[in-house]
Amino acid sequence: MFKTTNIDHVAVNTNDMEATVQFYCCILGMKIARTMRTPSGGRHYNVEIGGGNAFAFFETDADLTTTSNQYLNHFAIPVATEAEFDEALQLLKDNGVEVTDVIERHWGKTFYFSDPNGIRLQIEIQTKEDERDPMGDPDPVPSAAKFMK
């Protein structure tokens, strides 16, 4: 069986590419890996998010509040140090981005915020060993154990 190596990109729609670039590159400090146009002429920009992964933003005129193509829960973006965690939190606040309170978890801490497209993002830092049982669901679906690594 083949083995995947990573997520190359996650495709996300945007109504405002400029606001999206400003948010991800100016506020979050990410870099644009590629800009292009789709065959229909729409903008398609890839933003590196680390670890060989990218968000692929597609500019659209569609109403993103009603399309099923935009639904997701959130993207979690880990940082390596507590100083980076604190810096990210302060940077977002300084730029007028509404953030949740910091949530202490048994493995570290996290907070949530939204990008200009309404996409929920999470910054997280693992500060403790994650001792959760990988099969912690007391009533897993039948095939779950078969596909655990």
N, C-alpha and C positions, 0 to 999 in steps of 0.2 A: 504494500500500500504506500502511496506517496505521502510525504511529510511536508507540511507547509513551513515556511521559514519565518514569516512575520506578516503583519498587515502592511501592505504597500501604501494603501490609502483608504480613507473612509470618505465617500462622496456625500456632500452636503449641499443643499440648495441655499441661495442667498438672493435677496431682492436688492442688495446694495453692496457691490463688490468693494467700493471705496471704504465704507464703514467697516466691512469685514477685514480688509487689509489693515486699516488703522488699528483695529482691536487686536488682531492676532500678532501683527508685526510691531506696531508702536507700543502697545500696552504690554502684551505678553512676551515681546522680544523674540518671536519666532521669525524665520526667514522664508522668503518665497523661493521655492525650488524651480518653479516653471510657470510661465504664463502662456496661454494659447487661446485659440478660438475653436469652438466646436464646429462641426460641419454646417450647422445652421447659423453660425456667426456669433453665438453667445460666448461670453468670457468663461474661461475655465482656468483657475489658478490653483496650483498645488503649494501648500504651506507645510514646511517641515515641522513636525512636532517632536522629533527626537526618536532615537532607537530605530532609525531607518523607516519611520512611519510618517505619513502625511495626511492632512485633510485636503481633499480635492473639492474646491468650492465651484459650483456651477451657478452663474447668474441667471435668474429667471424672472419673468413678470408674473408668474403664478402666485395666487394668494396662498402663502405658506401656512396660514392659520387653518386652512381647510383641506390641504392636500395630505393624503395618507403617506406620500413619499418622504415627509419631513418628520414623522413620528419616531422618537427614540426617547430613552429615559435620560441618559447623560453620558458624557465622555469623561473618563477619569484620567488625569494627567499627573503622574508622580513627579516629585522633585527629590533630589538626593540628600539635601541637608535641611536642618531646621531653619538655618539662616535664609535659605532660598524660599522655604515655606513662608516665613515671616515677611520676606521681601515681596513675594507675590501678593500676599494679602494686603500689604500696605500700598503697593503700586496700584492695585485695582481700586482701593478706596480713594487714593489720591486722584484717580482719573474718573471719579464719580460713578464707578460700577458698584451696584448694590450687591453685597455679599452676605451669606448667612453667618451666624456665629460659628466659631471653630467648634467642631464636634470631636470629642475625645473618643477614640475607639480602642478596643483591646489590643490592636496592632499598631496604633499610631494616632494621627489626627488628620482632619480633613475640613474643607469648607466648599460651598457651592456658590455659583454665580451664573449669569447668562450672558451670551454674546449678543451682538446687535440683531441677530436673526431669531433670538428667543431660544437658542440651543443651550441647554443646561450643561455646565462644565463643573468639574470637581478638581481641586488641587489637593493632593494627598502626600503624606510623608509617613513611611513606615519607621517607627522608632523602637518597636519591640518585635520579638519573634512572634510570628503568626502561628499560634498553636491550635488553631481550629482544625477539626477533623475535616479533611477534604470531602468526605462522604457524610457530612453532618446533617443532611436531610433525613429525618426519622422515617419518612415515607417516600423514598425516591421513585421516580418513574422507572419502569422495568429495565430500560436499556442504559441507565446512568452508569452502573458499575462496569458494564462492558466497555465503555468509552473513556473511563478514567485513565489518565496516564500513569 
